């Protein structure tokens, strides 16, 4: 399965052991707790939230193909990374070949200690 298939399906699973073997030492993230084997393949939904807009139902009904809605985020600001709806950090969108990806800026809400203890 290639990355296009993974992105189209919406679920991307990363195996910790495979990542450790293939990732260069210089790009390795800081040490993180090891997940128990049974938890490594639990799927989660990772999303990158661009922003939001609060509008009335009347404004919603008036939206058409050429409508532009301002969001609550300034252009150029980092986007919010969410796992299963919970914010865990910030990132920016990058382009790698023909695909979009995300470049992690910081992770401040990812606390694996709570689920591994």
N, C-alpha and C positions, 0 to 999 in steps of 0.2 A: 504494500500500500504506500503510495507516495504522499507528500505533504498536502497536495491539492485535495486528495480524497479525505484526509484527516480534517482539513479546514472545512470542507463541504459538509462533512458529517457532524461537525460541531464538537466532537469530543477528541481531545488529544491526551493520550496517556504517556507519561514519561516514566521510564524505569530508572530508579536511582542508580542501580549498579551499572547499567549500560551507559548512563551519563558520566559516571566517574571514570569509566574506561576510555571514553572518547573525548572528554573535555580536556583542553590543554591546562596545564597547571597554573599558568598566569591568569587565566580567565575563571578559575575556580572560585565560587562564592565562599563566604566565611563558613566555618564549620556549623552544621546544623544537626539537630538530633536525628538519629537513625529511626526510621519508621519500622515497626514490626512487619515481617514479611506479609502477613495477611492484610495489612492496610495499604500496601504499596500500589495495588491495582484498583483501589476504590476510585471510581470516576467522580470528578468534580467539574463544574462548569466555570471556566475562566472567561470573564468578559472585560472589555475595555470600554468604560463609559465616557462618551464624549461630553455630555452635559444633559441638562433637562430644561423644560420650559413649563411654566404653570399658565394654563389658558382656560378660558371659560368654555362651556359646551357650545355656545354660540360661535365663538372663534374656531372651535374644532370643526363645526359643520361648514364653515366657510373655507376650509383648507382645500386647495386644488393642486393640480400638477405643477404649477409655477409658484406656489406659495413658498415664502421664506420665513422661518420662525427664528427669532434670536434666542440663543441658549444662555444659561447662567454662567458660562465659562468664557473668559477672554481668549481670543485667538493666540496661540502660542503657549498657553498654559499646559502643564502636564495633565494627562488624562488619568482617571481613577481606574485602578485594577481591582476587580471584584472576583471573589471565589464564592460560588453559591449565593451571590447577593451581598456578601459582606466585603467591605473595602479592606484591602490588605496593602495597598501601596499606590505608587504613581508611575506612569510610563509615558513614552511618546511613541507615535506610530513611525515605523520605518518601512522602507521598500527594499526587498531582497529579490532581485530578478523580477519575476512576474507576480510575486506574492506580497501581501502586507504582513507585517509582524509587529511586535512591540519590543521596545528597548526599555528595560526596567530602570527607573531612576532611583527609587527607594522602596523598601518593603518595611512598613511599620506596623501592620496589623496581622502579620502572619505569625501566629503563636502555636507552633506544633506541640509545644510542651503540654498544652491543655488536653490534647487528644492522645498523647502517647504515654501519659503517666498512669 
